[in-house]
Amino acid sequence: MLSTSINLGLFVFIIIGAAAVFCSLMVVHAKNIVHSAVYLAGLMIALAAMFITLNAEFVASIQILVYVGAVVTLILFAIMLTRRAEVP
């Protein structure tokens, strides 16, 4: 019974890790800056989920509050407030 729960936990951790790797690659390769910011938020949520699987709930909550809440919001506001160069 114990080995089944360890295998299930490892499987969940690997799936979340694969999602984090996918999101991190898409942050770099996304053509649209808004899509890149959304992938960055997905990466931070995946990292918080990894912290939860490692029984670090406090670190996961700080990850969500600080990084997803503040950093991604700051990036999106900076993008929205900048002007595009007008092409004649």
C-alpha positions in Angstrom: 0.0 0.0 0.0 2.8 2.4 0.8 4.6 1.9 -2.5 1.4 2.6 -4.4 1.0 6.0 -2.8 4.7 6.8 -3.4 4.3 5.9 -7.1 1.2 8.0 -7.4 2.9 11.0 -5.7 5.9 10.6 -8.0 3.6 10.4 -11.1 1.8 13.6 -10.1 5.1 15.3 -9.4 6.4 14.3 -12.9 3.2 15.5 -14.6 3.4 18.9 -12.9 7.1 19.1 -13.7 6.4 18.4 -17.4 3.8 21.2 -17.3 6.3 23.5 -15.8 8.9 22.7 -18.4 6.3 23.2 -21.2 5.2 26.6 -19.8 8.8 27.7 -19.4 9.6 26.8 -23.0 6.5 28.6 -24.2 7.5 31.7 -22.3 10.6 32.0 -24.4 9.1 30.9 -27.7 5.8 32.8 -27.6 5.5 35.5 -30.3 2.9 37.5 -28.4 4.1 39.2 -25.2 0.7 38.7 -23.6 0.8 35.0 -24.3 4.2 34.9 -22.8 2.9 36.5 -19.6 0.1 34.0 -19.4 2.6 31.1 -19.8 4.7 32.7 -17.1 1.6 32.7 -14.8 1.1 29.0 -15.7 4.7 28.3 -14.8 4.4 30.0 -11.4 1.2 28.0 -10.7 2.9 24.8 -11.7 5.8 25.6 -9.3 3.3 26.3 -6.5 1.7 22.9 -7.2 5.1 21.3 -7.0 5.6 22.9 -3.6 2.2 21.5 -2.5 3.3 18.0 -3.5 6.4 18.5 -1.4 4.3 19.5 1.7 5.4 23.1 1.6 2.0 24.8 1.6 3.3 28.1 3.0 5.9 28.5 0.2 3.2 27.6 -2.3 0.9 30.3 -1.0 3.7 32.9 -1.1 4.5 31.7 -4.6 0.9 32.4 -5.7 0.5 35.7 -3.9 3.8 37.3 -4.8 4.7 35.9 -8.2 1.4 35.2 -9.9 -0.4 38.1 -8.3 2.2 40.8 -8.4 4.8 40.1 -11.1 2.5 39.0 -13.8 0.1 41.9 -13.1 3.0 44.3 -13.3 4.2 42.8 -16.6 0.7 43.1 -18.1 0.2 46.7 -16.9 3.6 47.6 -18.4 2.7 46.0 -21.7 -0.7 47.8 -21.8 0.7 51.2 -20.9 3.5 51.2 -23.5 2.7 52.5 -27.0 3.3 50.7 -30.2 5.3 52.4 -32.8 3.0 53.7 -35.5 3.9 52.6 -38.9 3.2 55.3 -41.6 
